[in-house]
Amino acid sequence: MASLKDLRNRIASVKATQKITKAMQMVAAAKLRRAQSAAEAARPYSQRMDAVMANIANAVGDSAGAPKLLAGTGSDKQHLLIVCTAERGLCGGFNSSIARLARLKARELIASGKQVQILPVGKKGADVLKSEFSDIMMKTVDLREVKHVGYENAADIAKTVLDMFADDRFDVATLFYSEFKSVISQIPTAQQIIPPQIPEMDADAEAGGTIYDYEPDETKILDDLLPRNVAVQIFRALLENSASEQGARMSAMDNATRNAGEMIDKLTLTFNRQRQAKITTELIEIIAGAEAL
Amino acid sequence: MADTFTFELVSPEKLMLSGAAEIVTVPAVEGDMGVLSNHAPVMTSLRPGLVSVKMADGDETEYFVKGGFADITPDAVTVLAEFAIPRGELTSEMMAGQRKAAEEAMNAEKDENRKADHQSYLDQLTHFEETHL
């Protein structure tokens, strides 16, 4: 049985840990607020982008002249998986759940004879996937120095991806990230970005039936729009991810703080019992000694 | 009072401006385009330049935008810009940085057709810089 001194030390160390997790929770809460508002602020752009995309894609239709970025290369042999995770750990199942989704997808594709490449964004996901897929991993995109994810970061990643596409190094690109639903719920999501899934026009918009004039013309605009759409989708994923990461960290740290509290209670109880036992033993010894005289 | 329409200027980071406007001028690729209410639906890409807006309450503002689209419908104009800042915050250092980036992108490009696109983009930037700064 642990001595009183051991117990006292343990209580002190658990208390110190609790202070750290508590502080981390509060930091995550503050960062979450910022990340959430950034994600919300970026929403109008991607929504409008979707609307414009849907509009134009429907206008151009499935005509043979549609650019490859929209219609696909016509094969689905080579896949690129862009896996966005966090740069830091201690955020519950956040990184591992995204990595798990990506791993399942990669295994499935490999099993059906496709070629797979993985572009990890963020160190943590790369670490997890390295053990199984080290030969098909590309260089990790490092965002550790980046405090607030900006559009430029997404544009850089998009450029890498588009250059690869231009070199025919993949046919289909899928983006993995965690969608932020709430502090307690983040959903790992896979989204195909090349060729993009065009949102169906809702009935209202179609009824409006506006026929656009295009300047210079549809294909030119589409050429410009499609690469940009890739960047926007990646940007959105990064923002969702950073909000999710902070949310996951916040709830993980909240749990840790509570567990530490429970542990302290338990240890304190044991400590008090032992102190009592010791006092009782001492008393018995004194009484026994006195009686013996 | 003239008819108004909804004007929105959105950059990837945020919604920069939203409200009822009387007239908007957008720097379309084939020349500046003044838009009033009930304009025919047009979709155009933008060259680097100034978007100027006269809001319904009489406020006039100008924004520098770079890369993007304008989606014009009879009752709304939406400018989707890759980069947008208020005119007042635009400095010549910022422009120089932009131009340098554009030059680098052009030099890195191998495809001749794409190179021409970069070149014309660069020309537009330079022209803007000469005329406005």
Interface residues (C-beta under 8 A of the other chain):
Chain A: A38 A41 A42 P44 Y45 S46 R48 M49 A51 V52 N55 I56 G150 Y151 A154 T210 I211 Y212 D213 Y214 E215 P216 K220 I221 D224 L225 R228 A231 V232 F235
Chain B: E8 V10 S11 P12 E13 K14 L15 A28 V29 E30 A40 P41 V42 M43 T44 S45 G67 G68 F69 D71 T73 T78 L80 E82 F83
